């Protein structure tokens, strides 16, 4: 039985630099059961380390619906609201905004 004082393991993953995919940051930590996605980002200190992420979170903390074209956070490749309640072993992922439409990129590659 999980109580509000129980700790659950989670992990966070982020690759802040598209030119350096090997610079992926990965963090494992434990949070209290009932912790929200935004709270986990705060507890990990990532909002201080990544100012753009902090600005995005501030702009979207009260959202009630995911905007698929402009969404930066998810769990196991599924975009989630910042109010999502984390489950044991969830992996929070931070997504970068797309710099080019994937379809356009494939067409460009096919032409070359």
C-alpha positions in Angstrom: 0.0 0.0 0.0 1.4 3.4 -1.0 0.8 6.2 1.6 1.4 9.9 1.0 4.7 9.5 2.8 5.9 6.7 0.6 8.8 7.4 -1.8 8.6 6.3 -5.4 11.5 6.1 -7.9 11.4 8.2 -11.0 13.9 9.3 -13.6 14.3 12.4 -15.8 15.9 12.6 -19.2 16.8 15.6 -21.4 19.1 16.2 -24.4 19.4 20.0 -24.4 21.6 20.3 -27.4 20.5 18.7 -30.7 24.0 19.0 -32.1 25.3 16.9 -29.2 22.9 14.0 -28.6 25.5 12.4 -26.4 25.1 15.2 -23.9 21.9 13.7 -22.6 21.2 14.4 -19.0 19.7 11.5 -17.0 18.8 11.7 -13.3 17.2 9.1 -11.1 15.6 10.3 -7.9 12.8 9.5 -5.4 9.8 11.6 -4.8 6.8 11.4 -2.5 3.8 9.5 -3.9 1.4 12.0 -5.3 4.1 14.3 -6.7 3.2 16.1 -9.8 5.4 16.3 -12.9 6.1 20.0 -12.4 7.0 19.5 -8.7 9.5 16.8 -9.8 11.1 19.2 -12.2 11.4 21.7 -9.4 12.8 19.2 -6.9 15.4 18.1 -9.5 16.6 21.7 -9.9 16.1 21.5 -13.6 14.0 24.7 -13.8 17.0 26.6 -12.4 19.5 24.8 -14.7 17.4 25.2 -17.9 15.9 28.7 -18.0 14.0 28.0 -21.2 12.3 25.0 -19.6 11.4 27.2 -16.6 9.8 29.8 -18.9 7.9 27.1 -20.7 6.6 25.6 -17.5 5.5 28.9 -16.1 3.5 29.5 -19.3 1.9 26.1 -19.3 1.5 25.2 -15.6 -2.3 25.8 -15.6 -3.0 24.1 -19.0 -5.7 21.5 -18.9 -5.0 20.1 -22.4 -1.8 19.1 -24.2 -0.9 21.1 -27.2 0.7 18.5 -29.4 2.6 21.0 -31.6 4.2 22.9 -28.7 4.6 20.5 -25.8 7.9 20.0 -24.0 7.2 17.3 -21.3 6.0 13.7 -21.2 6.4 10.4 -19.6 7.6 7.4 -21.7 7.1 9.3 -25.0 3.5 10.3 -24.0 3.0 14.0 -23.7 1.6 14.8 -20.2 0.3 17.9 -18.4 2.5 19.4 -15.7 -0.3 18.4 -13.3 0.2 14.7 -14.1 0.6 12.7 -10.9 3.8 10.6 -11.2 3.7 6.8 -10.8 6.6 4.6 -9.6 9.3 4.1 -12.3 8.0 6.9 -14.6 10.6 8.5 -16.8 10.0 12.2 -17.3 11.3 13.3 -20.7 11.9 16.9 -21.8 11.4 17.4 -25.5 13.0 20.1 -27.7 10.9 22.1 -30.1 11.2 20.9 -33.6 13.5 23.1 -35.8 12.1 21.6 -39.0 8.9 19.7 -39.9 9.8 15.9 -39.9 7.9 15.4 -43.2 9.9 18.3 -44.9 13.1 16.8 -43.5 12.4 13.4 -45.0 11.5 15.0 -48.4 14.7 17.0 -48.4 16.7 13.9 -47.6 15.0 11.9 -50.4 15.8 14.7 -52.9 19.5 14.6 -52.0 
